[in-house]
Amino acid sequence: MTKYAGQSNARDDEALLFEVAWEVCSQLGGIYTVLRTKAETMVQKLGDRYVVVGPWHADTSTLEFEPQE
């Protein structure tokens, strides 16, 4: 594993992966489709350590938002 200046010594199984994209909550274009497909695989591998971040659009987000317990 490559270390970068300021990087913590967290083990790989403790690290979080944040993916930030406008398309996370916007169902436009191919990027949204890629993120949706990729999310299933990433959750299988990382569980709750995989986090996607995007803008909240109440008119469209309610169609896709799946709350987790």
C-alpha positions in Angstrom: 0.0 0.0 0.0 1.4 3.4 -0.9 1.5 6.0 1.9 1.0 9.7 1.2 1.8 12.7 3.3 -0.7 13.1 6.0 -2.3 9.7 5.5 -3.3 7.8 8.6 -2.2 4.3 9.4 -5.7 2.9 9.2 -5.9 -0.7 8.0 -7.5 -1.3 4.6 -10.4 -3.0 6.3 -11.1 0.1 8.3 -10.8 2.7 5.5 -13.8 4.5 4.1 -14.4 5.1 0.4 -16.3 8.2 -0.5 -17.5 8.7 -4.0 -18.7 12.2 -4.8 -20.6 12.9 -8.0 -23.5 15.1 -9.1 -25.1 12.1 -10.8 -25.5 10.2 -7.5 -29.0 11.8 -7.1 -29.6 12.8 -10.7 -30.8 10.1 -13.0 -29.4 11.7 -16.1 -26.8 10.2 -18.3 -24.6 7.2 -18.3 -22.6 8.1 -15.2 -25.7 7.5 -13.0 -26.1 4.0 -14.5 -22.5 3.2 -13.9 -22.7 4.4 -10.3 -25.9 2.4 -9.6 -24.4 -0.8 -11.0 -21.1 -0.2 -9.3 -22.8 0.5 -5.9 -24.0 -3.1 -5.6 -20.5 -4.5 -6.0 -18.9 -1.9 -3.7 -21.4 -2.6 -0.9 -20.7 -6.3 -1.2 -17.0 -5.6 -0.9 -16.9 -2.7 1.6 -20.3 -2.8 3.3 -21.1 0.4 5.2 -17.6 1.7 4.4 -18.7 2.7 0.9 -20.4 6.1 0.8 -21.8 8.0 -2.2 -22.4 11.7 -1.9 -24.4 13.9 -4.2 -26.9 16.7 -4.2 -30.4 16.2 -2.8 -33.2 16.8 -5.3 -36.4 16.1 -3.5 -38.5 15.7 -6.7 -36.3 12.9 -8.1 -34.4 11.5 -5.0 -37.5 10.0 -3.4 -37.8 7.6 -6.4 -34.4 6.1 -5.7 -33.7 6.7 -2.0 -33.6 3.4 -0.1 -33.0 4.0 3.6 -30.8 1.4 5.4 -31.1 0.4 9.1 
